[in-house]
């Protein structure tokens, strides 16, 4: 005949089980602590020609992580479009090891990360598109001064059709009707790249909500023009002019399309403009 456990022993076992249950509930079973909200992006009123516009993306939003391509043998690099994120001060040269054209740092004049479209590679050198060079002309930088990143987007502009076609990894993802340069201030054709994604304050309505600054420059400035000659794709306060030849050389796009481009198009994306 079995003996029943003493009442004191039963009480001790019950207390131990209760303590274990409380510890379990207080452990990983509870919700994680809330994360601090990210600070909102800054916006300031720009001076003329979006000279003081600010990057729409914070500094931490540069294409790294899954888009970054770690250092590896040249033969292992992907064949797709590449961008070069400048990681140290370097020099632009006319050709590999050739005459120095300009010196550049890690950030643009608008304080964005400097990411240059790569159009060729040769023995430790990268041919890149920069706003420090004449339209469509590439400069060379040492490959060691940059981190290669994948450039999924390419923008093609057909001036005769007044249309901007956006491709991601070769697939058309958006078509945008645009306004182009007026006679006498026509939009230059050639090969360019996106240098900055900029948010424009409402106090400067002539540029709409935002802009993508390009490496290109306007050689046919209007009489009396005294500010920046940089080309851009930017918004407009009057969407009724979209599709017309009315600008001083820049491309004008509707607000909804500009906002989409600011969210998606990467710095260093190549832009080709043809007549």
N, C-alpha and C positions, 0 to 999 in steps of 0.2 A: 504494500500500500504506500502510494507516494505521499510525501509530505508537502503541504502547501508552503510557498515562500512566506517568509516573515513579512508582516505589514510594513516594516521599516524599509526592507529591501525593495518592495513594490513602489513605495513612495520615491526612493532614490532613482529608480529606473524611469519613472514618469517625469521627474524633474529634468533628467538628462535628455530625454526625448524632446521636451519643450524647448530647452536651450538650443538644441540642434536645429529645430524648426525655425526659431527666430533668427539664428545665424544665416540659414539658407535664404530666408526672405530678404535679409538685409544685404545679400551679396549680389551676384550678377543677374539675378532675376528682376531687378528694378530697372526703370528707364534710364538711358544714359543722360549725363548732364547736358543741358542745351548748349549749342555752339554760339559764340558771339557773332552777331550779324556783321557782314562786310561793310566797310564804310562806303558811302555813295561816291560816285565819280565826281570830280570837280568840274565846274563849268564857269567860264569867265567870258565877259564881253570881248570879242576880238577887235583889234584895230582894223584898218583897211586891208583888203586882200587876205583875210583870215590870218593876219600876221601873228596874232596872239591867241589863236585857238588852242585848246588843250586836247591831249589824247583822249579819245573816247574809252580806251581800255586802260586799266591801271597797270603799273609797271610789272606786277606779278603775272599779268595775262599774256606775256610773250609766248610765242609758240615753242613750248618745251615739252617735257613729259613724253606722251605717246607720239608727238610729232617730231621730237628731236632725234637726230641720227647720231649715234655715238661714233667716236673715231674708229675707223676700220680701214682695211686695205682698199685702194681705189677700185679694184675689181669687184669688191663686195658692195659698193655704193649703189643705190637704186638708180634706175634710168629716168625716173620721173622728174618733174620740175623741182629744182632746189633753190633754197634761199640761204644766204650767208648772214648769220647773226654775228655782228662784230663784237668780239669779246675783249679787245684791247685796242688802244690807239694805233692806227696804221696809216699807210700811204697809198693813194691811188696812183697808178703808173700807166703810162701809155701802152706798155707791153710788159711781159714778164721781165723784171730786172731793169726796165727802161726808165725813161725820164719821169720824175715825180710831178704829178699834176696838182695834187692837193693832199692835205692830211685830214683824216676824219677820226672822230671818236666813237664811243659806244652808243651815243644818243643823238637824235636829230635836233634840228633847230626848234622843233615843237615838243621836245623832251620825250619822244617815243624811243623805244629800242630801235637801233639802226639795223634793219634787216634788208639786205640787198638781193635783188634777183640775180641768180647765177645763170649766165648764158653760155659759158664754156669753161673747161678745165684743162690745164696743161702743166705737168711736171711740178706739182706743188703750188700752182697759182690758180686763182679763180678770176674769170672775167665777169664783171658785175655791172649792173646799171645803177647810176648814181646821179643825183641832181647837181653834182659838181662837174658833170661832163656835158658836152653839147648833146642835143637831142639824138637819141638812138645810138650814140657811140658808147661802147663799153670801156671800162677801166679794169686794171688788173690789181689784185691784192694777194698777199701771201695766204695760202690756205690755212696756215697755222694761226692767223689772226682772227679766224671766224669759226663758228660752230654751224655745221650744215643742218638745215631743217627742211622738212618736206613742204612743198608749196602746192596744196591741192587745187587752188583756184587760178583761173586765167580769164581775163576780160578781153573781149574782142569788140571793137567799135566799128560799125559800118556807117560812115558819114552820109553816104548817098541815101541809105535807108533810114537814117536817124535812129539807129538801134544799137543797144549795148547787149551783147550776149555773154552770160556768165556760165562758165563751165567748172565743174568740180571733177577732178581726175578724168577729164575728157568728156564728161557727160553734161549736157545742157541742163542747168537747174533753174535758170531764170532769164527772161528776155525783158529788156527795159527800153521804153521809148524815151529818147533824150532830145534836148535842144542842143544845137551846135553853134559854132562861131559864125557871126554875120559876115557878109562880104566885106573885105578889107581887114577883118580880124578873124580869119578862118582858123579853125582848129587844126594844129599841126598834125601831120600823119607820122607814123613811125612806131618804134618799139620803146615802151616806157615801163615803169613799175610803180606800185603803191608804196609810198614812204611813210604815211601817217594816216590814221583814222581819227578825225577831229569832230568834236561836238561844238556847234556854234550857238552862242547865246541868243535868245530871242531879241535882244537889243540890236542885233545886226541882221535884219530880216532879208537883206538882199542875197544872202548866201543860204537861206533856208535853215534847216535843222542841223546840217552836218556836212562833212566833206571828206573825200579821200584825196589827199594831196599826192601828186605824181612827180616823177623825176623830170618830166618835160617842162619846157619853157616856151612862152609865146614870143616869137620873133617879130610879130606884127602888132605892136602895142598901139592902142588908140592914142590920138594926139592929146597931150597933156597928162598922160598916165605917169604917175610918179611913185607907185608902190610896186609890190612884188610882181614878177613876171611868171611865177610858177603856175603850171596848169593844175587843174583839179576837176574832179567829178563832185559836184555839190548840188544842194537843193535850190529851190527857188520859191519866192513868195507867191508866184502866179503860175499855177500848173497849166493854165490855158496856153502858155507859150511853149509847152513841151512839144517837140516835133518840129519846131521852127528853127531857122538860122538867125539867132538873135543875140548871141553872147559875144563877149570879147575874146573868146577862144576856149573857155572852159566848157565842159559838158554839164548840162542841167538835167536832173532827174527828179521824179516825184518823191515826196516825203516818205511814203511807205516803202519805196524801193531803196532810198538812201538809208533808212533805218535798218532794213534787212542787210544791206551791204556792210554797215558798221558792225553788225552782229556776226557776220560770217566771213567776209573777205579778209584774208590774212595779209599782214605787212610783207612786202616783198613779192606779192602776186604780180605777174607780168600783165601788161596792158598793151594791146596792139591796136593801133588806129589806122584805118585805111580809108581812102577816098570813096 
